């Protein structure tokens, strides 16, 4: 994924996460929601660009990390306390 693709997917994921946040998603599941939305965004981009090859696996992984970090910053991961995040493990 080049920078332009990462930016395009990030805009989609940030918008999606913002809508989900507005709909009332609890803060304790926010980290999981962001990671899943980023994976879906990068996956759909990879599928539409027909770029799923062994040689591009790291590009997709790096893109997923960049998109996840972008959406996490917008969602406000700092609001999710350690107790809320570890509550997912129960």
N, C-alpha and C positions, 0 to 999 in steps of 0.2 A: 504494500500500500504506500503510495506516495503521499506527500503532505496534503495535496488537494483532496484526495480520497478520504484521508483521515478527518479533515475538516468537514467534508460533506456528511460523513457518517456521524461525526460528533454532533453536528447540528440536529440531525434526525434523533439521535439518542437523547440529547439534552432536552429537546422538545417533548419526546415521549415520556421521559422521566418527570419532567415538569408537569405534564398532564396527569400522570399517575399520582404525583405528590399532591396536586390540587384536588384530586378525587378522594384523598384521605388515606393514602397508604401509611400504615404505622411506621414510625422511625426505626423500629427494631428490625424490620425486613428490608429497609432501604438499601443496605449494601448488597444484598443478594439481588434485589430488583435491578440495581444499576449494572451489576456484572452480567446478569442474564440479558438485559436490554442491549448492552454493548456487544455481547456475543451474537445476538440476533442481527444487530445492525451490520457487524463485520461479516457475518455469514451470508446475509442477503447481498451485501456488496460483492463479496467474492463469487457468489453464484451468478450475479448479473454480469460481472466482468469476466466470467469463465476463467478464473485464475487459480483454481484449486489444483495445484501440482506440488510434488514434494519439494521442489526448489523454492516455493513461495510460502512454505509453512511458517518460517520465522517472520516474514513480512506480515502475515495475518496475525500472528501472535503479538508482534510489536504494535500493530494497529489496534488490536483489542485492548492492549494496556493503555495506549494513548487515549483511546475513546473512553475507556473506563475512568481514567483519571480526570478527564474533562467533565464527564457527567457527574462524577463523585464530588467534584468541587462545586458544581452548580447545585447539586442536591443538598449539600451541607453535611458531609459526613461527620464534621466536628460536633454536630448536634447529637449524633448517635453516641451515647455513652457506652463504655465498655460493658456495662451490665446489660444494656439492650442488645448489643451484638452477641454476647455470649448466651443470651436467652434463646437464640436460635439453635444452640447445640442440645437443648433438652429434648 
